[in-house]
Every structure is written in structure tokens, then in C-alpha cells.
Amino acid sequence: MRAENKFIVKLLLMVMAVSISSSMATLHRVGGKQGWHPNVNYSDWSVRQRFYVHEWLLFNFDKRYFNVLEVNQTSYDSCNDRDFIQNITRGGRDVIELTEARPYYFLSSGGYCYNGMKVAINVEVPPPAPAPAPVKNVSPPSIAISISLLLFLISFAVACFY
């Protein structure tokens, strides 16, 4: 493949990646830069965030020492790690999708909850998208045009490989 064609294909792939990523839900890194560690005030962190259904939480931590358990409010308040709803610990970079509009409660077992490793968040239904401003004498693009454009771009990228 010629260098010009490689550049065009890379450019098209980058445009497609940006388009896809802009439509994806938000990923909240629990604790911000500090991640999931003892002696962090997760209440301060969570009140500065807005959580919506179909967004994601990312817990970054050392799995040799810590874990992430979803618990109910009673277990959260008392740091009870025995009656958890689910253990989301997999490898120390663990994500969970917020599938319902409700409060969620998470803690780390092994006594770390008493050192602040617990977070409560309230998940809301996303607000409706604002209505677009009316534009006079311009017809909106149809879905057929969008599909045609996408097919053209894919065809063009494939043609560049040959």
C-alpha cells in the first residue's frame, strides 16, 4: 500500500473513532487521580460528580490489598463486608455499569472501609437532550444520507487497501 493511502485510511479511522467515542457514555474514575485507596474522602469526590444511567465507574487499585464490593446502605453505613450484593473485583482496573437510577454503595473489605474506602453515589435518569433550534428553509439531513456517507467512507477505505 502506498504511503498516501495509508495516511488516508488512518485519517478515516481516526474520524470514525472520534465519532464513536463522542457518543459513548461517561466513565467516572472513582477518586479521580487518587483512585481507590485508603484515607481518601470519597464523599467529597462523589458530590462533585453527576451520575446517570448507562454511565460507568472505574475503580483503580492494587488487587493484592483491596477489592470493591457493592453493598446495601445498611452494610455501607456499618462497613459490613459479609452480606455484599456483588464483588466487582477482577484485576484492579475494574468497571461497573450504572444500569438503574438508584443509590449505589461500594466498599473495600478487610477493614479498609474504616479507613475511608467506601463511596455512595446517586444515579439519575439522564436529562432529555435539548431540542435543536429551528432552522428555516433548510431540510434536516435524512438517515439515508448518513448511511450513504458511511458506506462511501467504508468503500473508500477498502479501495485504498487494493
Buried (B, 14 or more C-beta within 10 A) or exposed (E): EEEEBEEBBEEBEEEBEEEEEEEEEBEBBBBEEBBBBBEBEBEEBBEEBEBBBBBBBBBBBEBEEBBBBBBEEEBBEEBBBEEBEEEBBEEBEBBBEBEEEEEBBBBBBEEBBEBBBBBBBEBBEBEEEEEEEEEEEEEEEEEEEEEEEEEEBEEEBEEBEE
